[in-house]
Amino acid sequence: MALAPKDLLRALFDAAVTRALPSVCLPPHLPSKPKGRTIVIGAGKAAAAMAKSVEDHWDAPLEGLVVTRYGHNVPCKHIEVIEASHPVPDAAGMGAAARILERVKGLGPDDLVLSLISGGASALLALPAHGISLAEKQDVNKALLKSGAAITEMNCVRKHLSAIKGGRLAAAATPARMVTLMISDVPGDDPSVIGSGPTVADPTTQADALAIFEKYKIDIPASVKAVLGQPGNETPKPGDACFANNELRMIVTPQASLEAAAEIAKAHGYRPMILGNDIEGEARDVALVHAAIARQAAHYGQPGAAPLALLSGGETTVTVRGKGRGGRNAEFLLALAVALDGHAGIHAVAGDTDGIDGTEDNAGALLTPDTLARALALGKNAKSFLANNDGYSFFEAVGDLVITGPTLTNVNDFRAILIGEAS
């Protein structure tokens, strides 16, 4: 029996998440055992789940420390787990980052540092560069989040205001062997951007970071300008000797999750079409493009005939001008609803695969052809909610939030649009 469109959309989202769970994707990538000690460190929304997966499949002594977001803890026997704030860093993250940095110092070439990095590590590894206070770094982070800056730009800044990111963690661990297992949550899967690349060479510069502040007209304190003006504070670059004994393994990417969802769509009678795994831009603009493609498919059978499943991933941004609630996925879906204007036969879902859209308790939301009509019956005007950046409240009112709780992984945003229905 065919699934109803709303049920299939949820199944597609769940398939994307399941493909990226550490228990599924991590074990095949574990390195060989070292002659010396094994120190496990890590940061990100998936860090605790990754640490648990390591423990479950490692038959030799190990120890370590990872930091994850509040509410994302998974109990481990040998690896300590600390929870901290995301997306704005806090003192718990700063303390954890300092302890992780100390953990890797003084090791020898026979020792192994197993680094577990996933999305969210940028905020969770909050160790400000010398001369910058945590409060100043928090203010910079908040300004970047509101500005509409792309994740690559945000993490360029974060690397240059940090004592641990941008390859500095790898430099501290020298001469130990370091193997980094990464779950990608960034467009293009650039390892130097994922978690601001604490164990990866940084091709960006202090000048690049300053240019980002200028681009978004963000005022920064004198202390931040001073740090970015000192050549001795530059991050280690490609070719630096501190990376000679390092290895990187990308254990899962957004593309893999999109392909898992595509298989589910195909099994239920839909022709899957992946539009891209690294789509960026303002959520509203991305929604307009997706709406245009969906209408073209519905009216002309291009780029594919119904029943069709359009799938995409990436990380959109939201330039916040209103005072409403909601992350980039709720913003995308509300803009899509307005653009489609109740188009018959088109259903959609948008959600963050970590289970948290922005700072709310939802992963995302669902859209049906009658969403706008149901909202109007409740006195809710979609355009007004969109103008106030209030996607969460809109979809909460119509009962179409997708709430999963923390998924303990993160391969960025997931979007699916169904055109037509399979028989």
Residue pairs with C-beta under 8 A, 6 or more apart in sequence:
2 268
2 269
2 421
2 422
2 423
3 11
3 268
5 347
5 368
5 418
5 421
6 347
6 366
6 368
8 264
8 265
8 268
8 270
8 418
9 347
9 348
9 349
9 366
9 416
9 418
10 349
10 366
10 402
11 264
11 268
12 261
12 264
12 265
12 309
12 311
12 349
12 414
12 416
13 261
13 349
13 351
13 353
13 363
13 364
13 402
13 414
13 416
15 257
15 260
15 261
15 263
15 264
16 257
16 258
16 260
16 261
16 353
16 411
16 414
17 257
17 353
17 355
17 404
17 407
17 409
17 414
18 24
18 260
19 25
19 252
19 256
19 257
19 259
19 260
19 411
20 183
20 252
20 256
20 257
20 353
20 409
20 410
20 411
21 49
21 407
21 408
21 409
22 46
22 49
22 50
22 52
22 53
22 183
22 408
22 409
23 49
23 52
23 53
23 56
25 183
25 251
25 252
25 256
26 50
26 53
26 54
26 57
26 181
26 251
27 53
27 56
27 57
28 251
29 181
29 249
29 251
30 54
30 57
30 58
30 181
31 112
31 114
31 179
31 247
31 249
33 60
33 112
34 110
34 111
34 112
34 177
35 110
36 107
36 108
36 110
36 111
36 112
37 61
37 63
37 107
37 111
37 112
38 58
38 60
38 61
38 62
38 63
38 64
38 111
38 112
38 114
39 62
39 63
39 64
39 103
39 104
39 107
39 111
39 112
39 113
39 114
39 176
40 51
40 54
40 62
40 63
40 64
40 65
40 66
40 79
40 114
40 116
41 64
41 65
41 66
41 100
41 103
41 104
41 113
41 114
41 115
41 116
41 169
42 50
42 51
42 64
42 66
42 67
42 115
42 116
42 117
42 118
42 121
43 66
43 67
43 68
43 96
43 97
43 100
43 116
43 117
43 118
43 120
43 121
43 124
43 125
43 195
43 198
44 50
44 68
44 116
44 117
44 118
44 119
44 120
44 121
44 124
44 183
44 195
44 410
45 68
45 69
45 72
45 86
45 118
45 119
45 120
45 354
45 356
45 406
45 408
45 409
45 410
46 68
46 72
46 116
46 118
46 119
46 120
46 183
46 354
46 408
46 409
46 410
47 66
47 67
47 68
47 72
47 81
47 116
47 117
47 118
47 121
47 124
48 66
48 68
48 72
48 73
48 74
48 76
48 81
48 408
49 72
49 74
49 408
49 409
50 66
50 116
50 118
50 181
50 183
51 64
51 66
51 74
51 76
51 79
51 81
51 116
52 74
52 75
52 76
54 62
54 79
54 114
54 116
55 62
55 76
55 77
55 78
55 79
61 78
62 78
62 79
62 114
63 78
63 79
64 78
64 79
64 80
64 103
64 114
65 79
65 80
65 81
65 82
65 96
65 99
65 100
65 103
66 79
66 80
66 81
66 82
66 116
67 81
67 82
67 83
67 84
67 92
67 93
67 96
67 97
67 100
67 124
67 125
68 81
68 82
68 83
68 84
68 120
68 124
69 83
69 84
69 85
69 86
69 120
69 124
69 356
69 406
70 83
70 84
70 85
70 86
71 83
71 405
71 406
72 83
72 406
72 408
73 81
73 83
74 81
74 408
75 81
82 92
82 95
82 96
82 99
83 92
84 90
84 92
84 93
84 96
84 123
84 124
84 126
85 92
85 93
85 123
85 124
86 120
86 123
86 124
87 120
87 123
87 141
87 145
87 359
88 123
88 138
88 141
88 142
88 145
89 123
89 124
89 126
89 134
89 137
89 138
89 141
90 126
90 134
90 138
91 134
93 123
93 124
93 125
93 126
94 126
94 127
94 128
94 134
96 124
96 125
97 124
97 125
97 126
97 127
97 163
97 164
98 127
100 125
100 164
100 169
101 127
101 163
101 164
101 169
101 172
104 113
104 169
104 172
104 173
104 176
105 172
105 173
107 113
107 173
107 175
107 176
108 175
108 176
109 175
109 176
109 177
109 245
111 176
111 177
112 176
112 177
112 178
112 179
113 173
113 176
113 177
113 178
113 179
114 179
114 181
115 169
115 178
115 179
115 180
115 181
115 198
115 199
116 180
116 181
117 180
117 181
117 182
117 183
117 194
117 195
117 198
117 199
118 182
118 183
118 185
118 194
118 195
118 409
118 410
119 183
119 184
119 185
119 186
119 194
119 195
119 354
119 410
119 411
119 412
120 185
120 195
120 354
120 410
121 194
121 195
121 196
121 198
122 154
122 155
122 158
122 165
122 195
122 196
123 141
125 162
125 164
125 165
125 169
125 195
125 196
125 198
126 134
126 137
127 162
127 163
127 164
128 134
128 136
128 137
128 161
128 162
128 163
129 160
129 161
129 162
129 163
129 227
129 233
130 163
130 227
131 223
131 226
131 227
132 161
132 223
132 224
132 227
133 223
136 221
136 223
136 224
137 161
139 221
140 157
140 161
140 218
140 220
140 224
141 158
143 216
143 218
144 153
144 154
144 157
144 216
144 218
145 154
146 319
146 320
147 216
147 218
147 319
148 216
148 282
148 317
148 318
148 319
148 320
149 212
149 215
149 216
149 317
150 280
150 315
150 317
151 186
151 187
151 193
151 280
151 315
151 317
152 186
152 187
152 190
152 193
153 212
153 215
155 165
155 186
155 193
155 195
155 196
155 197
156 204
156 208
156 209
156 212
157 209
157 212
157 213
158 165
158 196
159 165
159 166
159 196
159 197
159 202
159 204
159 209
159 235
160 166
160 204
160 205
160 206
160 208
160 209
160 227
160 228
160 233
160 234
160 235
161 209
161 224
161 227
161 228
162 168
162 196
164 172
164 198
165 195
165 196
165 197
165 198
165 235
166 192
166 196
166 197
166 198
166 202
166 204
166 235
166 236
167 192
167 197
167 198
167 199
167 200
167 201
167 202
167 235
167 236
167 237
167 240
167 242
167 243
168 198
168 235
168 236
169 198
169 199
170 178
170 198
170 199
170 200
170 236
170 242
170 243
170 246
171 236
171 240
171 242
173 199
174 241
174 242
174 245
175 245
176 245
177 245
177 246
177 247
178 199
178 245
178 246
178 247
179 246
179 247
179 248
179 249
180 191
180 199
180 200
180 246
180 247
180 248
180 249
181 249
181 251
182 191
182 194
182 195
182 248
182 249
182 250
182 251
183 194
183 251
183 252
183 409
183 410
183 411
184 191
184 194
184 250
184 252
184 253
184 254
184 411
184 412
185 194
185 254
185 315
185 353
185 354
185 410
185 411
185 412
186 193
186 194
186 315
186 412
187 277
187 278
187 279
187 280
187 314
187 315
187 412
188 278
189 250
189 253
189 254
189 255
189 278
191 197
191 200
191 248
191 250
192 200
192 201
192 202
192 203
192 204
194 200
199 246
199 248
200 243
200 248
201 236
201 237
201 238
201 239
201 240
201 243
202 235
202 236
202 237
203 237
203 238
204 235
205 234
206 228
206 229
206 231
206 233
206 234
209 228
210 225
210 228
212 218
213 220
227 233
236 242
236 243
252 409
252 411
253 277
253 411
254 277
254 278
254 313
254 314
254 411
254 412
254 414
255 274
255 277
255 313
256 411
257 313
257 353
257 411
257 414
258 274
258 277
258 311
258 312
258 313
258 414
259 274
261 272
261 311
261 414
261 416
262 272
262 274
262 309
262 311
263 272
265 271
265 272
265 309
265 311
265 416
266 272
268 422
269 307
269 422
269 423
270 307
270 308
270 309
270 418
270 422
271 304
271 305
271 307
271 308
271 309
272 309
272 311
273 303
273 304
273 308
273 309
273 310
273 311
274 311
274 312
275 290
275 293
275 310
275 311
275 312
276 312
276 313
276 314
277 312
277 313
277 314
278 313
278 314
279 286
279 312
279 313
279 314
279 316
280 286
280 314
280 315
280 316
280 317
281 316
281 317
282 316
282 317
282 318
282 319
283 316
283 317
283 318
283 328
283 329
283 331
283 332
283 335
284 331
284 332
284 335
284 386
286 314
286 316
286 332
287 331
287 332
287 333
287 335
287 336
287 339
288 335
288 339
290 310
290 312
290 332
290 336
290 348
290 415
290 417
291 336
291 339
291 340
292 339
293 303
293 310
294 310
294 340
294 343
294 346
294 348
294 417
294 419
295 340
295 343
296 302
296 303
297 303
297 304
297 305
297 306
297 308
297 310
297 419
298 306
298 343
298 345
298 346
298 419
298 420
306 345
306 419
306 420
307 418
307 419
307 420
307 421
307 422
308 418
308 419
308 420
309 416
309 417
309 418
309 419
310 415
310 416
310 417
310 418
310 419
311 414
311 415
311 416
312 415
313 411
313 412
313 413
313 414
313 415
314 412
314 413
315 328
315 412
315 413
316 328
316 331
316 332
316 413
317 328
318 327
318 328
318 331
318 389
320 389
321 387
321 389
322 387
322 388
322 389
322 390
323 388
323 389
323 390
324 385
324 388
324 389
324 390
324 391
324 392
324 393
325 360
325 390
325 391
325 392
325 393
326 334
326 357
326 358
326 360
326 389
326 390
326 391
326 392
326 393
326 394
327 352
327 356
327 357
327 358
327 359
327 360
327 364
327 391
327 392
328 352
328 357
328 358
328 413
329 350
329 351
329 352
329 357
329 363
329 364
329 365
329 391
329 413
329 415
330 350
330 357
330 358
330 360
330 362
330 364
330 365
330 391
330 392
330 394
330 395
331 386
331 389
331 391
332 350
332 413
332 415
333 348
333 349
333 350
333 364
333 365
333 366
333 367
333 391
333 395
334 382
334 385
334 386
334 391
334 394
334 395
335 386
336 348
336 350
336 367
336 417
337 367
337 371
337 372
337 382
338 372
338 382
338 383
338 386
340 346
340 367
341 372
342 369
342 370
342 371
342 372
342 373
343 369
344 369
345 369
345 419
345 420
345 421
346 369
346 417
346 418
346 419
347 366
347 367
347 368
347 369
347 417
347 418
348 366
348 367
348 415
348 416
348 417
348 418
349 364
349 365
349 366
349 367
349 402
349 414
349 415
349 416
350 364
350 365
350 367
350 413
350 414
350 415
351 357
351 362
351 363
351 364
351 365
351 402
351 404
351 413
351 414
352 358
352 363
352 364
352 410
352 412
352 413
352 414
353 363
353 407
353 409
353 410
353 411
353 412
353 413
353 414
354 363
354 406
354 407
354 409
354 410
355 363
355 404
355 405
355 406
355 407
356 362
356 363
356 406
357 363
357 364
357 392
360 392
361 403
362 392
362 395
362 401
362 402
362 403
363 402
363 403
363 404
363 407
364 401
364 402
364 414
365 391
365 395
365 400
365 401
365 402
366 395
366 400
366 402
367 400
368 400
371 382
371 398
371 400
372 382
374 398
375 381
375 382
375 394
375 397
375 398
378 397
378 398
380 394
380 397
380 398
382 394
385 391
385 393
385 394
386 394
392 401
395 401
